[in-house]
Amino acid sequence: MRVQDLIKTKGEVVIAVAETVLIKDAVEIMHKEHIGALVVLAPGNQLRGVLSEREIIVALAEHGALALDLHASDLMLRDRPVVGPSDSVRDAMAMMTERRARHLPVLIDEAVVGLISIGDTVKARLSEKIAENLVLQDIARWPAASVA
């Protein structure tokens, strides 16, 4: 399975914010959209980073309520790994594990076309394995070919 297949399944909508958005506004967007991360874009829609619940929680623990008045650029993760639509989900999972990234932006020619999470990749791989298992069970039920 390829990343493009995963994006088609989960949807191609990417919720993005500017670097200048306040954390309190980012939290509201994440709550309203039921998502755990936002893509942070610079003017011209250039990827700058990813802001996830994890960075917000750490900032709240360190700065208290003052963290809500910080900007996305203050907390976002920069220089995170990215994938392309033709990359395999298995490779994306490996990259996420190796780089300890829970979210990967999907890029085509520097443009963000998706954002996948570790949960998305696990769900996709589990579906693949279930399908493979069903095929193997069907094969096991076939009568053995008779040898003449």
Secondary structure, 3 states (H helix, E strand, C coil): CEHHHHHHHHCCCCCEEECCCEHHHHHHHHHHHCCCEEEEEECCCEEEEEEEHHHHHHHHHHHHHHHHHCEHHHHCECCCCCECCCCEHHHHHHHHHHHCCCEEEEEECCEEEEEEEHHHHHHHHHHHHHHHHHHHHHHHHCCCCCCC
